[in-house]
Amino acid sequence: MASFAGKSDVSETPAPTGPVDAFKSAMRVLASGVTVITAGEGDGRRGVTASAVCSVTMEPPTLLVCLNRSGESFEAIREAGSFCVNLLDGDGEEAALCFAGQTERRGVEQFAPFSWTSLKTGAPVLDGALANIDCEISETIDKGSHAVFFGTVREVRVREGKAALVHFNRNFTSV
């Protein structure tokens, strides 16, 4: 894992050649918590590693997740009408890589190496995650290649005393 020991850990990258490249370069250095967003049941379960997760409001408790509309997870969430945001702890790099498509496992096979339960909505809940936020979709907005799912929180499970997994500059670390 990478560390945040100081500026020497951040490598200089070539100057961006256009607005899209510049945007990608900027987003790469935005440190963010790592989550696995899951939905569906049985062989229809799907999941994806994502950092585009944000709390929206406390009344009612709502968060949003942004997903590519061409992915299997998008379809699973849309069809299920619910999803679970599993916040990974410092030991969650294996799950992050698996659900980011960085292993040979695909689709429902990605769930095999890990232990799962469910909460109110029935979405897969990763046992051992730092926190699990089980949501029912309240609204969906399409924007370009992605969709923003707003989820009303139905149940939360939190595990205290562990570090969070963070992604920064193409590396994982824990804080």
N, C-alpha and C positions, 0 to 999 in steps of 0.2 A: 504494500500500500504506500501511497505517497504521503508526505507529511507537509504541514504548513509551517516549516521552520523559518521561512523568510523569503525575501524576494528572489534568492538564488534558485528556489524551487520552481519559479515561473519562467519558462523559456520564452524567448522572443520568437515571434512568428513572422513570416514574410508579410509585407504590407498587403492588405486586402486589395483585390483588383476591381471590386465593384460593391454596390450596396448590400447584396446578398452575402458576399464573402465577409464584408465588414460586420454585418449582423451576426453571422455564425461565429466570428472571432470574439465578439463581445459576449455572446451567450455562453461560450466555452469557459469564460472566466467568471461567470456568475455562479458562485458556490450554491448548491442546493441539496436538500435532503433527497434521499433515494427511496422510492416507493415501488411496490408491485401492485398494480391495479388489477383486480380479478372480477370475473362475472361468470354466470352460468352454472349449470349443474351437470353431473355425470360426464358423458363424452362431449358435451357442449361447453365444458369449462374452457375459459381462455384467460390469459393474463399477459401483462406487458409492463416492463420497467419504465417508469416515468418520473420526471422531476417537475412537470408542469401541474402542480397541485397547489391550491391556495384556499385558505378560509375566506368566506364571503361575509357571513353574518352570524351573530350569536342567537338571534331571535327571528325565525327559527334557526337552529344550528344548521349551517349550510356550507358546503365547500364545492370547489369546482376542480375538474380535471380536464386537460386538453389532450385529445388523442387524434392520431392520423385516421382519417375516414377510410383509408384503403386497408387497414389492418383487421385481422380476425377479432381482436379484442373489441374494436369499435362495434362490430356486428353483435358480438356476444352481449355487450352492455346494453345496446339498443333493444335487442330482443328480450333480455331478462328484465329490463326496467330498473335495474339496481346494479350496484358494484360495491366492492370493498377496497379501500385504500389501506394497504399494509405498509406501515412505515418501518423500514429496515433498520436493524441495529448494526453495530460495528462489525458483527460477524456475518452480515447478510450479503457479502459480495458474491457468493456462489449463486444465490437466488437472483440477484440483480443481473448477473451475466446470463443466467439461464433464460430469464424472461425478456432479456434484451436480444435474444436470438444469437448469442455468442457461444452456444454449445450445439451439439447435434440434435438435441431434443426439440420437437416442434409440437404445437397444438396442445392437446391434453397430456401428452408425454412430459411436458415441462413440469407438471405437478408431482410426478412420481418421486423425486428425491426428497420431498419435503412433507411435513405433517400438516394436515388441514382439518378444520372444523367449519362450522357456519354459525352465524348469529341470526338476527331477525329476518333479513331479506333472503337468506339462503345462499348468498354469494360466498365463494370460497374465502376462508379466513386463515391466514398463515400463522400457525402456532409458532411461538417464539419470536414473533415480530415485536418491535418496540411498542407499537400501537396498531390497532385495527379500527378503522372507521367504516362502519357499515351504512350504506346510503341507498336511498330510493331516489330515482331521477325525478326532478321537479321541472326541469326545462333543459332543452338542447338548442344550441346555436351553432350553425355552420359558419365557418370563416376560412375561406381559402381551402387548403388541403386538409384542414382539421375541423374537429367539432369540440365545442365546450359543453361538457355535461355538468349541470348544476345538480348536486345531490343533497337532499334533506337527510340529515344524520338520524338514523334509527337506533343505532347502538354503538357503543365505543368500549374497547378493551385496551387498557394501558398497562405496560410492564415497566416498573420503576427500576432505576439503578443501572441502566445500560447506556452505552454511548450510541449516538446516531451515526448511520452511514451517510457520508456526504460525497457528492461528485463535484470535482473542480479540475478544470484544465485537462480533461480526459483521464483523470485518475480518481480512485476512491481513497477516502481516508475516514477516520472516525473522530468525532468530537463529543 
